[in-house]
Amino acid sequence: MRRGTFSGREVITVLVNVAGFEWRRTTGDHAQLYYEHPTNDDDQRQVTVPLHDELRVGTLRRIADDAGAQDFDAFCEWIDRNS
């Protein structure tokens, strides 16, 4: 069973350290993460993650979609396992 809430920093840490995203800049309290597939130039993603103590479910769903996750629950479990 997955945990209910995550902080922005937890999500960023997993996306950067495990999924290969790069934290290029911060605008206000939002981190801008970028991903470029090493062999497929068409696979580029930008994810904005608020640096909040607790992310709302809708925000977390948007992050999962932008990061390329196919299954939201699996994405949350993956974040929980790797944070």
Secondary structure, 3 states (H helix, E strand, C coil): CCCCCCCHHHHHHHHHHCCCCEEEEEECCEEEEEEECCCCCCCEEEEEEECCCCCCHHHHHHHHHHHCCCCHHHHHHHHHHHC
